[in-house]
Amino acid sequence: MPTTTASVALGKAPDDLTLVERAALAGKYIALEIYTPTIMGDAGGKPEIAARLRRIEAIGDSVEDCIRQLKSAGADPAAYEFTRLKPPFGGLA
């Protein structure tokens, strides 16, 4: 089975995409889990925050495509934000 750019990008943080991956996915929509820091414990009287890296959970031609992918994976689409990937260096797609 051939590997597609989208399948390679799933699970990566958007900032970790290579220039080639970003160019290939320009104009596509991605789903990212909405970030909410969680308190993990206490470090010397100060709360420790677990800063999770946001990962691409779905990639599609539309938000609806992303929602379908999330639902098929058993995820709640309401816990995600959707954004359109821009090409590297601000070029037009």
GIFENJO-V683929 format. One line per field, one symbol per residue. burial: # if it has 24 or more other C-alpha atoms within 12 Angstrom, else .. A space follows every 50 residues. Layout:
BEGIN
burial = ???
END
This chain:
BEGIN
burial = .....#.###.#.#..#...##..#########................. ...#######..#..##.##......#..#######.......
END
